[in-house]
Amino acid sequence: IASGTPIRTPRGLSIARKALDIASDAVNSSRSVVTAYDLSAPFRHGGIVSITHPAAVPRAYILMLRAAKSDTSAKAVARLLRQKPNYRLYKESGLYLSDTDEGAEEVFKSVFARKIPGVKLSERAYNAYLNSVRTDSFDSLVDALKASSGNSEVTAKELKAIANYVNVATGRGPIGAAEKYANELSTILFAPKLTASRWQFLIGQPLYEGSARSRMILAGEYGKYLAGLGTLYGLSKMAGAEISWNPRSTDFGKIRFGENRIDPLSGLGKHATFAARIISGQFTGASGKSEPIYDGKGRNNWDDITQRYARSTLSPLYGTALTLATGRGIDGKPYRPSDVPYDLLPLSVRDVYEQYRDNSPGTATAMSVLSLHGAGIDTYEKREPRMTKAQAEKAIQNGEPLDAAALYK
């Protein structure tokens, strides 16, 4: 290298590397397609800061729509962000800003998928929204830190702590030594940095670094998030919703209207519930019934719960392949090869279809709008009892044959 002599890669190794890159891109393309065709950044990666900094949402939403129009519009939006007074600080402190030319959010890692109509539009919109709320949140926190101590200078250590908090809150959690394998991890897992960030947020990792005053400001962000959720849950209760506060429950933190569930926690609930079940040794299903997980009985023992959680973090192709190999979905229902095409459809298409299949047009429209903006939604199968309890008891007393399907618990 010092003499200027180029280093040549063996032809066989070069071909193998290209083949591996092509295979990796093909796997990543399935995730890009699955997550495309919506405007899901506000409640998915951006859900936490959308709640803690609601004033930043309208501007970010407008920029998201503008960037979605074309590559030219997306570049114009990127130029606007580069003109912000603190742009130099963003770079120096490590604030993550994605760009269609320089890098992308991990759910849009495939070059091949960008050739599919509509995928690149979704990527541009995702990047623009998150870049906007990241920079606005960073600016707001820096201003709050200055104001808390008489407009004194913010140190490099404090700026890095603020940038780390914003990165974690928006799904770009650091993965330490595994960073050099980020591309490989993104091929196997659905979104490793998003998963890492949700665990880091839950355990308070953003509060580990910085100074006493920066920790105070960032602790206030946690308070604002809880207050925002409290307002959302309060309004939902006034509208007639039910909310489960049991962290071991399948419905933890979800807003329930009848058979419909809305999850406003941007992925935090799934990880918190898994931890609560493992720590407490109890599983609570949608029915509200609790059962032990360390007795080795039933499908809700600890190893089954761990396997289901792990499978939920896999990329679409790996997850589908594993489900096909086991013959069972994460929900325990039988899985057939004919189910594969449906599972590789975009989440937005599946959610909208299922909502209009299971709900009235008005409810389906409202739920679909939430889903298209990144909120988790689900509709449980409506089950009507075919027999009352009294009828079942009478049938048993009379020795009549009783079909198990006639009842449900």
Salt bridges, closest charged atoms under 4 A:
ASP21 OD1 - ARG17 NE 3.40
ASP38 OD2 - ARG44 NH2 3.81
ASP71 OD2 - LYS120 NZ 3.26
ASP71 OD1 - ARG124 NH1 3.06
GLU92 OE2 - ARG88 NH1 2.88
GLU105 OE2 - ARG134 NH1 2.81
GLU123 OE2 - ARG114 NH2 2.89
ASP136 OD2 - ARG59 NE 3.54
ASP136 OD1 - LYS84 NZ 2.51
ASP139 OD2 - LYS84 NZ 3.25
GLU158 OE2 - ARG213 NE 2.65
GLU179 OE2 - LYS193 NZ 2.55
GLU221 OE1 - HIS53 NE2 2.74
GLU221 OE2 - LYS224 NZ 3.15
GLU242 OE1 - ARG256 NH2 3.36
ASP251 OD2 - ARG256 NH1 3.65
ASP251 OD2 - ARG261 NH2 3.07
ASP339 OD1 - ARG336 NH2 3.59
ASP358 OD1 - ARG357 NE 2.93
